[in-house]
Amino acid sequence: MPNIVIKIENLYKEYRLGVIGHGTLHRDLQSWWANVLGKEDPNSLIDHNSSEKISDHILALNDINLEVREGDVLGIIGKNGAGKSTLLKILSRVTAPTKGHIKIKGRIAGLLEVGTGFHPELTGRENIYLNGAINGMNKKEVTQKLDQIVAFAGVEQFLDTPVKRYSSGMYVRLAFAVAAHLEPEILLVDEVLAVGDVDFQKKCISKMGDMSREGRTVLLVSHNMASIMNLCKRVILLDEGRIVKDGQAAEVVQQYISIGAASGGEMVWPDIQTAPGNSLVRLRAVRILQEGIEGATGNVDISKELIIQIVYQNLIKGTPLYSAIWLRDKMGIYVLSSANLTRVSLTKDPWYGKPHPLGLFKSVCCIPANFLNDGRYSITAIVGKVPNNTQVLKNDVVYFDVHDTGEMRKEFYKGWLGVVRPKLAWRTENVDLAEVKGG
């Protein structure tokens, strides 16, 4: 069995909000004296449940326990603020944990944000040698890798140009190339790959796969579920600083899509004060409906039309508004987007772009029967102002499951591939040899 290269036990990271210290001399002295005596900090959220301290403290990481083995490519996913980047920063020693123990075996290289470890006044070549020295390599070792790094990054023409003149994409290409080729035992990669173009992302994914096969370990933070699925067998899901799921990529990604979404095909905000929105408009309800089923449903018959309903409240008289949806599958891949914009909608919406009076409005979008494949999907609801596109956006607010009635499966026993499978027109006819030859 491969060796454990990262072991995390009871890891906490606490931040204080809005003040330096605790804001009062009394509480600062309390914390200092508790630290001297080796006791628990009375002003910390850790191991305490006092609601008094909730408002000015936050646990970015809350009792993390994790083991990573040699050669693993571990995906780390979660919504913004879940603690993903904080975890990588602690592992790369950018910041210290508040409490807990971390054991790391091997040299770590981290790619945490655009430009990390680069000096803007130095050239690309000089920064490569600088990063090599930081990672414990001598000049000869870096020189041996130089050509590979430059070729991978594709910055030959700009190698002797100060990196402050690089675009963000060039920064990322060079930074990843340096981190991946200086032979770290453990590579930490945050969301920065999203800055690169598609071809470079493919090269990065291929390189991380090669590193895994060589016995090196990769920890990858990303919001791109396709990349996570392609690269990682094991994924952990963070939510509010805790690991809420650790397992196979498909299972964890599916749970991630469902976090914060309403089951049962309906999300309602009865209280306008808590409804998502702004001074212009508030979302009041999102529902999944089908003919023959009373009320909202989280279970959709593939052979019937699917109706998505968005209810919103206009708060300023005369505001021109539009509605839209994004649809994602269980792997986080966007299946479709649609809006009641006249130029992209199948039918003309009489309220699109018109000044709305005060009050509640309901927008309805219909997805044809036999269009989606069976599986789980989530809806992102959007209401925006025309023309400056000030948006109220609620990600993955409702999820639903599409079920095959069995009629189509009987015709194709292995199941149907893809996220959509509409009934399309086909025709077969007998032809002669001249048509085969193009005559």
C-alpha positions in Angstrom: 0.0 0.0 0.0 1.4 3.5 -0.9 2.8 5.5 1.9 0.8 8.3 3.6 2.5 11.6 2.6 0.0 14.0 4.2 -1.7 13.4 7.5 -4.0 16.1 9.0 -5.4 15.7 12.5 -8.0 17.9 14.2 -7.0 21.0 12.1 -8.6 24.3 12.8 -8.1 27.8 11.3 -9.8 30.7 13.0 -10.0 34.3 11.9 -11.1 37.4 13.7 -13.2 39.8 11.7 -12.8 43.5 11.5 -10.3 44.1 14.3 -6.7 43.7 15.1 -6.5 41.4 18.2 -9.9 41.1 19.9 -10.7 44.8 19.9 -10.3 45.2 23.7 -7.3 45.1 26.0 -9.1 42.8 28.4 -9.8 40.1 25.8 -6.3 40.4 24.4 -4.8 39.8 27.8 -7.2 36.8 28.4 -6.0 35.2 25.2 -2.3 35.9 25.9 -2.5 34.5 29.4 -4.3 31.4 28.3 -1.6 30.8 25.7 1.2 31.2 28.4 -0.6 28.7 30.6 -1.2 26.3 27.7 -4.9 26.5 28.2 -7.8 27.0 25.8 -8.4 30.5 24.6 -11.6 31.8 26.2 -12.1 34.1 23.3 -11.9 31.4 20.6 -14.7 29.6 18.8 -12.7 26.3 19.0 -14.1 24.0 21.8 -16.6 26.8 22.8 -20.2 27.4 22.0 -20.7 31.0 23.2 -23.0 32.9 20.8 -21.4 36.1 22.0 -18.2 35.4 19.9 -19.9 34.2 16.7 -20.2 37.7 15.2 -16.5 38.6 15.2 -14.9 35.1 14.7 -15.1 32.6 11.9 -13.8 29.1 11.6 -12.4 28.8 8.1 -11.4 25.2 8.9 -13.3 23.2 11.5 -11.8 19.9 12.8 -10.3 18.6 9.5 -9.0 15.1 9.6 -7.5 13.8 6.3 -4.9 11.3 5.0 -3.5 11.5 1.5 -1.4 8.7 0.0 1.6 8.8 -2.3 0.5 9.0 -6.0 -3.1 10.3 -5.1 -4.7 13.0 -7.2 -7.1 14.4 -4.6 -9.8 16.8 -5.7 -11.0 19.4 -3.2 -14.4 21.0 -4.0 -16.9 23.2 -2.3 -18.6 26.6 -2.7 -16.8 29.9 -2.2 -15.8 30.4 1.4 -15.9 26.6 2.2 -12.2 26.6 3.2 -10.5 25.1 0.2 -7.8 27.8 -0.4 -7.2 28.1 3.4 -6.4 24.4 3.5 -3.9 24.6 0.7 -2.3 27.7 2.2 -1.8 25.9 5.5 -0.3 22.9 3.7 2.1 25.1 1.8 3.0 27.0 5.0 1.7 30.4 3.8 -0.4 30.6 7.0 -0.3 28.7 10.3 -3.1 26.6 11.7 -4.9 27.8 14.9 -4.9 24.3 16.2 -4.1 20.8 15.1 -1.3 18.7 13.6 0.0 18.3 10.1 2.6 15.7 9.0 4.0 16.1 5.5 6.5 13.7 3.8 8.2 15.2 0.8 8.8 18.5 -0.9 5.8 20.7 -1.6 5.3 23.1 -4.6 2.2 25.2 -4.5 0.4 27.2 -7.2 -2.1 29.1 -5.1 -2.8 32.2 -7.1 -1.6 34.1 -10.2 2.0 35.3 -9.7 2.6 33.4 -6.4 6.4 33.2 -5.8 7.3 35.5 -8.7 9.1 38.8 -8.4 7.5 41.2 -10.9 10.8 43.0 -11.7 12.7 39.8 -12.5 12.5 38.2 -15.9 10.9 34.8 -16.6 14.3 33.1 -16.7 15.3 34.7 -13.4 12.1 33.7 -11.7 12.5 30.1 -12.8 15.9 30.0 -11.0 14.4 31.9 -8.0 11.6 29.3 -7.6 14.1 26.5 -8.0 16.1 27.8 -5.2 13.0 28.3 -3.0 12.2 24.6 -3.7 15.7 23.5 -2.6 17.2 22.9 -6.1 20.7 24.2 -7.0 21.5 26.1 -10.2 22.7 23.0 -12.1 19.4 21.1 -11.4 17.3 24.0 -12.6 19.4 24.5 -15.7 18.7 20.8 -16.6 15.0 21.5 -16.4 15.0 24.9 -18.0 14.2 23.9 -21.6 11.3 21.6 -20.5 9.8 24.4 -18.4 10.0 27.0 -21.2 8.6 24.7 -23.8 5.7 23.6 -21.6 4.8 27.2 -20.7 5.2 28.5 -24.3 6.9 31.7 -23.3 10.2 31.4 -25.2 9.8 34.8 -26.8 9.3 36.5 -23.5 11.7 34.5 -21.3 14.0 37.5 -20.7 11.2 40.0 -20.2 10.2 41.1 -16.7 7.1 39.2 -15.6 5.3 42.3 -14.6 4.7 42.7 -18.4 3.2 39.2 -18.7 -0.6 38.7 -19.1 -2.3 36.7 -16.4 -2.4 33.7 -18.8 1.4 33.9 -19.3 1.9 34.1 -15.5 -0.1 31.0 -14.9 1.5 29.0 -17.7 5.0 29.8 -16.5 4.1 29.3 -12.8 2.5 25.9 -13.4 5.4 24.8 -15.6 7.9 25.7 -12.9 5.9 24.1 -10.1 5.4 20.9 -12.1 8.9 20.4 -13.5 10.9 21.2 -10.3 10.1 17.6 -9.2 8.0 18.2 -6.0 6.8 15.1 -4.2 3.5 17.0 -3.6 1.9 19.6 -5.9 -0.8 21.9 -4.6 -2.9 23.6 -7.4 -5.6 26.1 -6.6 -8.2 27.5 -9.1 -5.6 29.4 -11.1 -5.8 27.0 -14.0 -9.1 28.6 -14.9 -7.1 31.6 -16.2 -5.3 29.5 -18.9 -6.8 28.7 -22.3 -8.3 25.4 -23.1 -5.2 23.8 -24.8 -3.1 24.7 -21.8 -5.6 23.3 -19.3 -5.5 20.0 -21.2 -1.6 20.1 -21.0 -1.9 20.7 -17.2 -4.3 17.9 -16.7 -2.1 15.5 -18.7 0.9 16.6 -16.7 -0.8 16.1 -13.4 -1.8 12.6 -14.6 1.8 11.9 -15.5 2.9 13.1 -12.0 0.5 10.7 -10.4 1.7 7.8 -12.4 5.3 8.7 -11.3 4.2 8.4 -7.7 3.9 12.1 -7.0 0.9 13.5 -5.2 -1.4 16.2 -6.4 -4.1 18.2 -4.5 -6.4 20.1 -6.9 -8.9 22.8 -5.9 -11.3 23.6 -8.7 -14.8 24.7 -9.5 -14.6 22.9 -12.9 -16.3 19.6 -12.2 -15.3 18.2 -15.6 -11.6 18.6 -14.7 -12.2 17.1 -11.3 -14.0 14.1 -12.8 -11.3 13.5 -15.5 -8.4 13.7 -13.2 -9.4 12.7 -9.7 -10.5 9.3 -8.4 -10.9 10.6 -4.9 -12.6 13.9 -4.0 -13.4 15.7 -0.7 -16.2 18.1 -0.3 -15.8 21.1 2.1 -18.7 23.0 3.4 -18.3 25.7 6.1 -14.9 24.5 7.0 -15.8 20.9 7.4 -15.3 17.8 5.3 -18.8 16.6 4.6 -18.0 14.0 2.0 -14.9 12.0 1.1 -15.2 9.3 -1.6 -15.4 8.5 -5.2 -15.4 11.5 -7.5 -18.9 10.9 -9.0 -20.6 10.5 -5.6 -18.9 13.6 -4.1 -19.6 15.8 -7.1 -23.2 14.8 -7.1 -23.6 15.8 -3.5 -21.8 19.1 -4.1 -24.3 20.0 -6.8 -27.1 19.3 -4.3 -25.8 21.4 -1.4 -28.0 24.4 -0.8 -30.5 23.3 -3.3 -34.1 22.4 -2.5 -35.3 18.8 -3.0 -38.9 18.2 -3.9 -38.6 20.6 -6.9 -39.4 23.8 -5.0 -37.7 26.6 -3.1 -39.8 29.4 -1.6 -38.9 32.5 0.3 -42.0 33.6 2.2 -40.2 36.4 4.0 -39.1 39.1 1.5 -36.3 40.2 3.9 -34.5 36.8 3.6 -35.2 36.3 -0.1 -32.2 36.6 -2.4 -32.0 39.8 -4.4 -31.2 43.5 -4.2 -33.0 46.9 -4.1 -34.6 46.3 -7.5 -35.9 42.8 -7.4 -36.2 39.7 -5.1 -36.7 36.0 -5.9 -39.7 34.6 -4.1 -40.0 31.1 -5.5 -38.5 28.6 -8.0 -40.6 25.5 -8.9 -40.4 22.4 -11.1 -43.8 21.4 -12.5 -45.3 18.7 -14.7 -48.7 18.1 -16.3 -50.7 15.6 -14.3 -48.8 16.2 -11.1 -50.3 18.5 -8.5 -47.7 21.0 -7.1 -44.0 21.0 -7.5 -42.1 17.8 -8.1 -38.5 16.7 -7.7 -39.2 13.6 -9.8 -39.7 14.2 -13.5 -41.1 11.8 -16.1 -38.9 12.0 -19.2 -41.8 11.6 -21.5 -43.6 14.7 -20.3 -43.0 18.4 -20.8 -41.0 20.0 -17.9 -42.1 23.4 -16.6 -39.7 25.7 -14.7 -41.4 28.5 -12.8 -39.6 31.6 -11.4 -41.6 34.0 -9.2 -40.0 37.4 -8.4 -41.0 40.7 -6.9 -40.3 44.0 -8.5 -39.5 46.7 -5.9 -39.0 49.8 -8.0 -41.8 51.0 -10.3 -40.8 51.1 -14.0 -37.9 48.6 -13.8 -37.5 46.6 -17.1 -36.6 43.0 -16.1 -35.9 39.7 -17.7 -35.7 36.1 -16.4 -33.3 33.3 -17.2 -32.1 29.8 -16.1 -29.0 27.7 -16.2 -29.3 24.0 -16.1 -26.4 21.7 -14.9 -26.2 17.9 -14.7 -25.0 15.9 -11.7 -21.3 16.4 -12.8 -21.6 20.2 -12.8 -21.6 20.4 -16.6 -23.8 23.1 -18.0 -26.4 21.5 -20.2 -28.2 24.6 -21.4 -29.1 28.2 -20.7 -32.2 30.0 -21.6 -33.8 33.5 -21.1 -37.0 35.2 -22.1 -34.9 37.6 -24.2 -36.8 38.2 -27.5 -33.8 37.4 -29.7 -33.2 33.9 -28.1 -36.7 32.8 -26.9 -38.9 30.6 -29.0 -41.9 32.7 -28.2 -42.1 36.5 -27.6 -42.6 37.3 -23.9 -44.9 40.3 -23.5 -43.2 41.5 -20.4 -39.6 41.3 -21.6 -37.9 44.7 -21.5 -41.0 46.5 -20.5 -41.2 48.6 -17.3 -42.6 46.5 -14.5 -45.1 47.9 -12.0 -44.6 47.1 -8.4 -45.6 43.6 -7.4 -45.1 39.8 -8.1 -44.4 38.3 -11.5 -44.1 34.7 -12.7 -41.9 33.6 -15.6 -42.3 30.1 -17.0 -39.9 28.2 -19.2 -40.9 24.9 -20.8 -38.4 22.1 -21.7 -39.9 19.6 -24.2 -40.6 16.0 -23.4 -37.9 13.4 -24.3 -35.2 16.1 -24.3 -33.2 15.5 -21.2 -31.5 12.2 -20.5 -32.3 10.4 -17.2 -30.3 11.7 -14.2 -30.1 14.6 -11.7 -30.1 18.2 -12.7 -30.0 21.5 -10.9 -31.5 24.9 -11.8 -29.8 28.3 -11.4 -32.5 31.1 -11.4 -31.7 34.6 -12.7 -33.6 37.8 -12.8 -31.9 40.8 -14.4 -32.4 44.4 -15.4 -32.5 45.4 -19.0 -30.2 46.7 -20.5 -27.4 47.0 -17.9 -27.8 43.4 -16.7 -27.8 44.0 -13.0 -28.6 40.4 -11.9 -30.1 38.5 -9.0 -28.6 35.0 -9.4 -29.3 32.0 -7.2 -27.0 29.1 -8.0 -28.3 25.5 -8.0 -31.4 26.6 -6.1 -33.5 23.5 -7.0 -32.6 20.1 -8.2 -34.7 17.4 -9.7 -34.4 13.8 -11.0 -35.4 12.8 -14.5 -36.6 9.2 -14.8 -36.9 7.1 -17.9 -40.3 5.5 -18.3 -38.5 2.4 -19.8 -40.0 2.8 -23.3 -36.9 4.1 -24.9 -34.5 2.0 -22.8 -36.2 -1.2 -24.2 -35.0 0.0 -27.6 -31.4 0.5 -26.5 -30.6 -1.9 -23.7 -27.2 -0.3 -22.6 -28.8 3.1 -21.9 -28.4 6.4 -23.7 -25.2 8.4 -23.6 -25.1 12.2 -23.2 -27.0 14.8 -21.2 -29.7 15.3 -23.9 -31.4 12.7 -26.0 -34.2 14.3 -28.0 -36.3 12.4 -30.4 -34.9 13.4 -33.8 -36.2 12.7 -37.3 -34.5 9.7 -39.1 -35.1 8.2 -42.5 -33.6 5.2 -44.2 -33.9 4.4 -47.9 -32.4 2.0 -50.5 -29.7 3.6 -52.7 -27.6 2.4 -55.6 -23.8 2.3 -55.9 -23.7 5.7 -57.7 -24.8 7.5 -54.5 -22.0 5.8 -52.5 -19.5 7.2 -54.9 -21.1 10.6 -54.8 -22.6 10.4 -58.2 
